[in-house]
Amino acid sequence: MIAPSILSADFARLADEAAAVASADWLHVDVMDAHFVPNLTIGLPVVKSLRKATDLPLDCHLMIDDPDRWAIGYAEAGAYNVTVHVEAARDPVALAKDLRAAGAKAGLSLKPGTPLEPYVDVLKHYDTLLVMSVEPGFGGQSFMAEVLDKVRAARRLVDTGHLRLVVEIDGGINEDTIEQAARAGVDCFVAGSAVYDAADPGAALERLREQAARAR
C-alpha cells in the first residue's frame, strides 16, 4: 500500500494533487500544531474540504497535543484512518475505542526513539501502527534505518497473531529506502517528496509500489 503525503503537495491545488495520485491506497494528511512538533500545517477545515474533493481514503496523522480532545472530529469528518501519537495521548485505549465508534480506523504512531514493547497491549486496540522513520515535523528528511528493528518486531507480532493491524512507515521513503522497509515487514508506505516532487506523481507512486512488492 502506498499513501502519498500531501505535505509535499501544492497546498493551493490540493484537489488536483489528490487527483494526480488517484491510484493511491490512502492519501496521507499531516496535521501539525506547532506545539507537539515544531511546524504548523493544516487542520480540520482543510480535511473537511479535501474529503469533498477526493474519494481516496484519508489517512490523517495528527502530530498534535491533546489528541484525546481533537481526534474524534477528524473521524466524524470522514477520515478513513486517524493516527495519534502515543507520546501525546492521555488515554490511548479509550481514544482508539472512541475513534472506532466515530467511524474511523484507529492508528497509533511512535516517534523514532519511542520503543514498541511498552505499548504492545495498547496496540491490541488499534488498526494501524505508524512507525516514524524521521523525527516528526518536516518533510524531506533522511530515512532512519535503525527504526526497522521496531518494524520487524511489529511484523512478528502481527504474523504470530498477537496483533492485528497494518504496519505503516512514514519518513524518508523513496526509491532508495522502500525496499529495505518492505523487507522489514511494512504494509503501508507514506511517501511525500518521492511522489510529489516527481514530474508524474502517479507514475512515481506506481514505481514505489512495484519496488515494495518485489522486496516483499
Secondary structure, 3 states (H helix, E strand, C coil): CEEEEHHHCCHHHHHHHHHCCCCCCCEEEEEEECCCCCCECCCHHHHHHHHHHCCCCEEEEEECCCHHHHHHHHHHCCCCEEEEECCCCCCHHHHHHHHHHCCCEEEEEECCCCCCHHHHHHHCCCCEEEEECCCCCCCCCCCCHHHHHHHHHHHHHHHCCCCCCEEEEECCCCCCCHHHHHHHCCCEEEECHHHHCCCCHHHHHHHHHHHHHHHC
